């Protein structure tokens, strides 16, 4: 089954926002998607617990008595959120199962510096030739100096920029109720949905 990993060792860059909405997009298509967290704290469960039962189903990890976690039976797609500080052996474990890695990045100098080092590590990984890597620019405010700096940085990377998502409170407000962009009326998120079209195409590619 395809495994999409959302990763960046820098905290606060939007990993959970991206992971939950990727899972929501898959669920809306009728896929049997599992949203997990490679951190033992299983923080994705907190978001899933807020999700109303009438919404398209997104499964969590099944945790056995021996603490082994596995996808539920019948799962067709897996989305993995990852904790801050993902490096070394933990990164190796994730790369062993990943088909695609999405790297969220915000337009700030600190995020850019941390992400640059992480992308170099990903590109040098022994499984890099088997894993598709893409960047999603998060919380982008057009016509700002920060956005210009981010665009200049992205042009030098050699890693595809899958999508640029605008800075909006929609994601925060929806997450507070276990929702994604695909769980509300399109008119409510009409500026956001078009930004996901290239990302959807990349995920299906």
C-alpha positions in Angstrom: 0.0 0.0 0.0 1.3 3.5 -0.7 2.8 5.3 2.3 3.0 9.1 2.3 5.3 10.5 5.0 5.1 14.1 6.1 8.4 15.1 7.6 10.6 18.0 8.7 12.8 17.9 11.8 11.8 21.5 12.6 8.8 21.8 14.8 5.8 24.1 14.0 6.1 24.0 10.2 2.7 22.5 9.6 3.3 18.8 9.5 0.1 17.8 11.2 -1.9 20.3 9.2 -0.6 18.8 6.0 -0.9 15.2 7.1 -4.5 15.5 8.3 -5.6 17.2 5.1 -3.8 14.7 2.9 -5.6 12.0 4.8 -8.9 13.9 4.5 -8.5 14.2 0.7 -7.9 10.5 0.4 -10.9 9.6 2.6 -13.1 11.9 0.5 -12.1 9.8 -2.6 -13.3 6.7 -0.8 -9.9 5.3 0.0 -9.4 3.3 3.2 -6.8 5.6 4.6 -4.9 5.3 7.9 -3.4 8.4 9.6 -0.6 7.5 12.0 2.2 9.1 13.9 5.6 7.5 14.2 6.0 9.0 17.6 4.9 6.6 20.3 2.7 9.4 21.8 0.3 8.8 18.8 -0.7 12.5 18.8 -2.7 12.0 15.6 -5.2 10.2 17.7 -6.1 13.4 19.4 -7.2 14.9 16.1 -9.0 11.7 15.1 -10.9 11.7 18.4 -12.4 15.1 17.4 -13.7 13.8 14.1 -17.4 13.2 13.8 -18.5 9.6 12.9 -20.6 10.7 9.9 -17.5 12.1 8.1 -15.5 10.0 5.6 -13.6 7.6 7.8 -9.9 8.0 8.6 -8.5 5.2 10.6 -5.7 5.3 13.2 -3.0 2.8 14.1 -4.1 -0.5 15.6 -2.0 -1.0 18.7 -1.6 -4.6 19.8 -1.0 -5.8 23.4 2.7 -6.1 22.6 2.7 -2.4 21.6 3.3 -3.2 17.9 1.4 -0.8 15.7 0.0 -1.8 12.3 -2.4 -0.5 9.7 -6.0 -1.8 10.1 -7.0 -4.6 7.8 -8.2 -3.4 4.4 -6.1 -0.2 4.5 -5.3 1.1 1.0 -3.3 4.2 1.8 -1.2 5.3 4.8 -0.3 8.9 5.8 2.4 9.2 8.5 2.9 12.3 10.5 6.3 12.6 12.1 7.7 14.2 15.2 10.2 17.1 15.4 13.9 15.9 15.4 13.4 13.1 12.9 17.0 12.1 12.1 19.3 9.1 12.2 17.8 5.7 12.9 14.3 7.1 13.2 14.6 8.6 9.7 16.0 5.3 8.4 12.9 3.5 9.8 10.6 5.9 8.1 12.5 5.8 4.7 12.3 2.0 4.7 8.5 2.1 4.3 8.0 5.5 2.5 6.9 5.8 -1.1 6.6 9.6 -1.0 7.9 12.2 1.5 6.3 15.6 1.7 8.3 18.3 3.4 6.3 21.2 4.7 8.2 24.5 4.8 7.3 27.9 6.1 8.8 31.2 4.8 11.1 32.0 7.7 14.9 32.1 7.8 15.0 29.5 10.7 12.7 27.1 8.9 14.6 27.5 5.6 17.9 26.8 7.3 16.7 23.7 9.2 14.8 22.4 6.1 17.8 22.8 3.8 20.0 20.5 6.0 17.1 18.0 6.2 16.6 18.0 2.4 20.3 17.3 1.9 20.0 14.4 4.3 17.0 13.0 2.4 18.7 13.4 -1.0 21.8 11.6 0.3 19.9 8.7 1.9 20.5 5.3 0.4 16.8 4.9 -0.5 16.5 8.4 -2.0 16.2 6.9 -5.5 13.2 4.9 -4.5 11.3 7.6 -2.7 9.6 10.7 -4.3 10.4 13.8 -2.3 8.3 17.0 -2.7 8.1 20.3 -0.8 4.9 22.1 0.2 5.3 25.7 1.1 3.0 26.5 4.0 1.4 29.7 5.3 2.7 31.7 2.3 1.7 35.4 2.2 2.1 36.6 -1.4 3.9 39.9 -2.1 6.0 39.8 1.1 9.7 39.7 1.7 9.5 36.4 3.4 7.7 34.9 0.4 10.3 36.3 -1.9 13.1 34.7 0.2 11.3 31.4 0.2 10.9 31.5 -3.6 14.6 32.2 -4.1 15.5 29.4 -1.7 13.2 26.9 -3.5 14.6 27.8 -6.9 18.0 26.6 -5.8 17.0 23.3 -4.2 16.5 20.9 -7.1 13.5 19.4 -5.2 10.0 19.9 -6.7 7.7 22.3 -5.0 4.4 20.4 -5.1 2.2 23.2 -3.8 2.1 26.6 -2.1 -0.7 27.0 0.6 -1.7 30.4 1.7 -1.7 31.7 5.3 -5.2 31.3 6.5 -7.1 30.5 9.7 -9.2 27.9 7.8 -6.8 25.2 8.7 -6.6 26.1 12.4 -10.4 26.4 12.7 -11.1 23.1 10.9 -8.5 21.2 12.8 -10.1 22.2 16.1 -13.1 20.1 15.1 -11.4 17.1 13.4 -12.2 18.5 10.0 -10.3 19.0 6.7 -10.9 21.2 3.7 -12.9 18.3 2.2 -15.4 18.1 5.0 -17.0 21.5 4.6 -18.9 23.3 1.9 -16.5 24.2 -1.0 -17.7 27.8 -0.8 -16.1 28.1 2.7 -12.7 27.1 1.4 -12.9 28.3 -2.2 -9.5 30.0 -2.2 -7.8 27.0 -0.7 -9.0 24.1 -2.8 -7.4 25.2 -6.1 -4.0 25.3 -4.3 -4.4 21.6 -3.6 -4.9 20.6 -7.2 -1.1 20.2 -8.0 -0.6 18.4 -4.7 -3.4 16.0 -5.4 -1.9 15.3 -8.8 1.5 14.6 -7.3 0.0 12.2 -4.7 -1.7 10.3 -7.5 1.3 10.3 -9.8 
